[in-house]
Amino acid sequence: MYSNILQEKVEEDRYIRAREKEIAEAKARAEAAEANYKELEGMDKEKMAAKSAAMTEIADLLAQTGDVISEAGLANLARWKIQGSK
């Protein structure tokens, strides 16, 4: 009888440790995913800021000579400028 109780206790402890490990791993994965999301979110803001700055620079340059370009053309030139600077 005593051995049955001891065996149940050991099995229960083993289950609890395994479950705690699963919870810790899930928490670590969730934290990593959140950090990854925030990093990607920041990169998108940086890219948008760089594109906006490039578009403003190109538009100002074209305005000096009185040239005009469509918004889509301006976006394409800005993308080309950014890709060329890497």
TIRO-2110 file (N, C-alpha, C; in Angstrom, 1 decimal):
// TIRO-2110
0.8, -1.2, 0.0, N, 1, A
0.0, 0.0, 0.0, CA, 1, A
0.9, 1.3, 0.0, C, 1, A
1.9, 1.3, 0.9, N, 2, A
2.8, 2.4, 0.9, CA, 2, A
3.5, 2.6, -0.4, C, 2, A
3.9, 1.6, -1.1, N, 3, A
4.6, 1.7, -2.4, CA, 3, A
3.7, 2.2, -3.4, C, 3, A
2.4, 1.9, -3.4, N, 4, A
1.4, 2.5, -4.4, CA, 4, A
1.3, 4.0, -4.2, C, 4, A
1.2, 4.4, -3.0, N, 5, A
1.1, 5.8, -2.7, CA, 5, A
2.3, 6.6, -3.1, C, 5, A
3.5, 6.0, -2.8, N, 6, A
4.7, 6.6, -3.2, CA, 6, A
4.9, 6.6, -4.7, C, 6, A
4.5, 5.5, -5.4, N, 7, A
4.5, 5.5, -6.9, CA, 7, A
3.6, 6.5, -7.5, C, 7, A
2.4, 6.7, -6.9, N, 8, A
1.5, 7.7, -7.4, CA, 8, A
2.1, 9.1, -7.2, C, 8, A
2.7, 9.3, -6.1, N, 9, A
3.3, 10.6, -5.8, CA, 9, A
4.4, 10.9, -6.8, C, 9, A
5.3, 9.9, -7.1, N, 10, A
6.4, 10.1, -8.0, CA, 10, A
5.8, 10.4, -9.4, C, 10, A
4.8, 9.7, -9.8, N, 11, A
4.2, 9.9, -11.1, CA, 11, A
3.5, 11.3, -11.2, C, 11, A
2.9, 11.7, -10.1, N, 12, A
2.3, 13.1, -10.1, CA, 12, A
3.4, 14.1, -10.1, C, 12, A
4.4, 14.0, -9.4, N, 13, A
5.5, 14.9, -9.5, CA, 13, A
6.2, 15.0, -10.9, C, 13, A
6.3, 13.9, -11.5, N, 14, A
6.9, 13.8, -12.8, CA, 14, A
5.9, 14.6, -13.8, C, 14, A
4.6, 14.3, -13.7, N, 15, A
3.7, 15.0, -14.5, CA, 15, A
3.7, 16.5, -14.3, C, 15, A
3.8, 16.9, -13.1, N, 16, A
3.8, 18.4, -12.8, CA, 16, A
5.1, 19.0, -13.4, C, 16, A
6.2, 18.4, -13.2, N, 17, A
7.5, 18.9, -13.8, CA, 17, A
7.4, 19.0, -15.3, C, 17, A
6.8, 18.0, -15.9, N, 18, A
6.7, 18.0, -17.4, CA, 18, A
5.8, 19.1, -17.8, C, 18, A
4.7, 19.3, -17.1, N, 19, A
3.7, 20.3, -17.4, CA, 19, A
4.3, 21.7, -17.2, C, 19, A
5.1, 21.9, -16.2, N, 20, A
5.7, 23.2, -15.9, CA, 20, A
6.7, 23.5, -17.0, C, 20, A
7.4, 22.5, -17.5, N, 21, A
8.4, 22.6, -18.6, CA, 21, A
7.6, 23.1, -19.9, C, 21, A
6.5, 22.4, -20.2, N, 22, A
5.7, 22.8, -21.3, CA, 22, A
5.3, 24.2, -21.3, C, 22, A
4.8, 24.6, -20.1, N, 23, A
4.3, 26.0, -19.9, CA, 23, A
5.5, 27.0, -20.1, C, 23, A
6.6, 26.7, -19.5, N, 24, A
7.8, 27.6, -19.6, CA, 24, A
8.2, 27.7, -21.1, C, 24, A
8.2, 26.6, -21.8, N, 25, A
8.6, 26.6, -23.3, CA, 25, A
7.6, 27.4, -24.1, C, 25, A
6.3, 27.3, -23.8, N, 26, A
5.3, 28.0, -24.5, CA, 26, A
5.4, 29.5, -24.2, C, 26, A
5.7, 29.8, -23.0, N, 27, A
5.9, 31.3, -22.6, CA, 27, A
7.1, 31.8, -23.3, C, 27, A
8.2, 31.1, -23.4, N, 28, A
9.4, 31.6, -24.1, CA, 28, A
9.1, 31.8, -25.6, C, 28, A
8.3, 30.8, -26.2, N, 29, A
8.0, 31.0, -27.6, CA, 29, A
7.1, 32.2, -27.8, C, 29, A
6.2, 32.5, -26.9, N, 30, A
5.3, 33.6, -27.0, CA, 30, A
6.1, 34.9, -26.9, C, 30, A
7.1, 35.0, -26.0, N, 31, A
7.9, 36.1, -25.8, CA, 31, A
8.8, 36.4, -27.0, C, 31, A
9.3, 35.3, -27.6, N, 32, A
10.1, 35.4, -28.8, CA, 32, A
9.3, 35.9, -30.0, C, 32, A
8.1, 35.4, -30.1, N, 33, A
7.2, 35.9, -31.2, CA, 33, A
6.9, 37.4, -31.0, C, 33, A
6.6, 37.8, -29.8, N, 34, A
6.3, 39.2, -29.5, CA, 34, A
7.5, 40.1, -29.8, C, 34, A
8.7, 39.7, -29.5, N, 35, A
9.9, 40.4, -29.8, CA, 35, A
10.1, 40.5, -31.3, C, 35, A
9.9, 39.4, -32.0, N, 36, A
10.0, 39.4, -33.4, CA, 36, A
9.0, 40.3, -34.1, C, 36, A
7.8, 40.3, -33.6, N, 37, A
6.7, 41.2, -34.1, CA, 37, A
7.1, 42.7, -33.9, C, 37, A
7.6, 43.0, -32.8, N, 38, A
8.0, 44.4, -32.5, CA, 38, A
9.2, 44.8, -33.4, C, 38, A
10.1, 43.9, -33.6, N, 39, A
11.2, 44.2, -34.5, CA, 39, A
10.8, 44.4, -35.9, C, 39, A
9.9, 43.6, -36.4, N, 40, A
9.4, 43.8, -37.8, CA, 40, A
8.6, 45.0, -37.9, C, 40, A
7.8, 45.4, -36.9, N, 41, A
7.0, 46.6, -36.9, CA, 41, A
7.9, 47.8, -36.9, C, 41, A
9.0, 47.8, -36.2, N, 42, A
10.0, 48.9, -36.2, CA, 42, A
10.6, 49.0, -37.6, C, 42, A
10.9, 47.8, -38.2, N, 43, A
11.6, 47.9, -39.5, CA, 43, A
10.6, 48.5, -40.6, C, 43, A
9.3, 48.2, -40.5, N, 44, A
8.4, 48.8, -41.4, CA, 44, A
8.3, 50.3, -41.3, C, 44, A
8.4, 50.8, -40.1, N, 45, A
8.4, 52.2, -39.8, CA, 45, A
9.6, 52.8, -40.4, C, 45, A
10.8, 52.2, -40.2, N, 46, A
12.0, 52.7, -40.7, CA, 46, A
12.0, 52.7, -42.2, C, 46, A
11.5, 51.7, -42.9, N, 47, A
11.4, 51.6, -44.3, CA, 47, A
10.5, 52.7, -44.8, C, 47, A
9.4, 52.9, -44.2, N, 48, A
8.4, 54.0, -44.6, CA, 48, A
9.1, 55.4, -44.5, C, 48, A
9.8, 55.6, -43.4, N, 49, A
10.4, 56.9, -43.2, CA, 49, A
11.5, 57.1, -44.2, C, 49, A
12.3, 56.1, -44.5, N, 50, A
13.3, 56.2, -45.6, CA, 50, A
12.7, 56.5, -46.9, C, 50, A
11.6, 55.8, -47.3, N, 51, A
11.0, 56.0, -48.5, CA, 51, A
10.4, 57.4, -48.6, C, 51, A
9.8, 57.9, -47.5, N, 52, A
9.2, 59.2, -47.5, CA, 52, A
10.3, 60.3, -47.7, C, 52, A
11.4, 60.1, -47.0, N, 53, A
12.5, 61.0, -47.1, CA, 53, A
13.1, 61.0, -48.5, C, 53, A
13.2, 59.8, -49.1, N, 54, A
13.7, 59.8, -50.5, CA, 54, A
12.8, 60.4, -51.5, C, 54, A
11.5, 60.2, -51.3, N, 55, A
10.5, 60.8, -52.2, CA, 55, A
10.5, 62.4, -52.1, C, 55, A
10.7, 62.9, -50.8, N, 56, A
10.8, 64.3, -50.6, CA, 56, A
12.0, 64.9, -51.3, C, 56, A
13.1, 64.2, -51.1, N, 57, A
14.4, 64.6, -51.8, CA, 57, A
14.3, 64.6, -53.3, C, 57, A
13.7, 63.6, -53.9, N, 58, A
13.5, 63.5, -55.3, CA, 58, A
12.6, 64.6, -55.8, C, 58, A
11.5, 64.8, -55.1, N, 59, A
10.5, 65.8, -55.5, CA, 59, A
11.1, 67.2, -55.4, C, 59, A
11.9, 67.5, -54.4, N, 60, A
12.6, 68.8, -54.3, CA, 60, A
13.6, 69.0, -55.4, C, 60, A
14.3, 67.9, -55.7, N, 61, A
15.3, 68.0, -56.8, CA, 61, A
14.6, 68.3, -58.2, C, 61, A
13.5, 67.6, -58.4, N, 62, A
12.7, 67.8, -59.7, CA, 62, A
12.1, 69.2, -59.7, C, 62, A
11.7, 69.7, -58.5, N, 63, A
11.1, 71.1, -58.4, CA, 63, A
12.0, 72.2, -58.8, C, 63, A
13.3, 71.9, -58.5, N, 64, A
14.3, 73.0, -58.9, CA, 64, A
14.4, 73.2, -60.3, C, 64, A
14.1, 72.2, -61.1, N, 65, A
14.2, 72.4, -62.6, CA, 65, A
12.8, 72.5, -63.2, C, 65, A
11.8, 72.5, -62.4, N, 66, A
10.4, 72.7, -62.9, CA, 66, A
9.8, 71.4, -63.4, C, 66, A
10.5, 70.3, -63.2, N, 67, A
10.0, 69.0, -63.7, CA, 67, A
8.9, 68.4, -62.7, C, 67, A
8.0, 67.7, -63.3, N, 68, A
7.0, 67.0, -62.5, CA, 68, A
7.0, 65.5, -62.8, C, 68, A
6.5, 64.7, -61.9, N, 69, A
6.4, 63.3, -62.1, CA, 69, A
5.2, 62.8, -61.3, C, 69, A
4.6, 61.7, -61.7, N, 70, A
3.4, 61.2, -61.1, CA, 70, A
3.8, 60.6, -59.7, C, 70, A
2.9, 60.4, -58.8, N, 71, A
3.1, 59.9, -57.5, CA, 71, A
3.7, 58.5, -57.6, C, 71, A
3.2, 57.7, -58.5, N, 72, A
3.7, 56.3, -58.7, CA, 72, A
5.2, 56.4, -59.2, C, 72, A
5.4, 57.3, -60.1, N, 73, A
6.8, 57.4, -60.6, CA, 73, A
7.7, 57.9, -59.5, C, 73, A
7.3, 58.8, -58.7, N, 74, A
8.1, 59.2, -57.6, CA, 74, A
8.4, 58.1, -56.6, C, 74, A
7.4, 57.3, -56.3, N, 75, A
7.5, 56.1, -55.4, CA, 75, A
8.5, 55.1, -56.0, C, 75, A
8.5, 54.9, -57.3, N, 76, A
9.4, 54.0, -58.0, CA, 76, A
10.8, 54.5, -57.9, C, 76, A
11.0, 55.8, -58.2, N, 77, A
12.4, 56.4, -58.1, CA, 77, A
12.9, 56.3, -56.6, C, 77, A
12.0, 56.5, -55.7, N, 78, A
12.4, 56.4, -54.3, CA, 78, A
12.9, 55.0, -53.9, C, 78, A
12.1, 54.0, -54.4, N, 79, A
12.4, 52.6, -54.1, CA, 79, A
13.8, 52.3, -54.8, C, 79, A
14.0, 52.8, -56.0, N, 80, A
15.2, 52.5, -56.7, CA, 80, A
16.4, 53.2, -56.0, C, 80, A
16.2, 54.4, -55.5, N, 81, A
17.2, 55.1, -54.7, CA, 81, A
17.6, 54.4, -53.4, C, 81, A
16.6, 53.9, -52.7, N, 82, A
16.8, 53.2, -51.5, CA, 82, A
17.6, 51.8, -51.7, C, 82, A
17.1, 51.1, -52.8, N, 83, A
17.8, 49.8, -53.1, CA, 83, A
19.2, 50.0, -53.6, C, 83, A
19.4, 51.1, -54.3, N, 84, A
20.8, 51.4, -54.8, CA, 84, A
21.8, 51.8, -53.7, C, 84, A
21.2, 52.3, -52.5, N, 85, A
22.1, 52.8, -51.5, CA, 85, A
22.5, 51.7, -50.5, C, 85, A
22.0, 50.5, -50.7, N, 86, A
22.3, 49.4, -49.8, CA, 86, A
23.5, 48.6, -50.2, C, 86, A
END
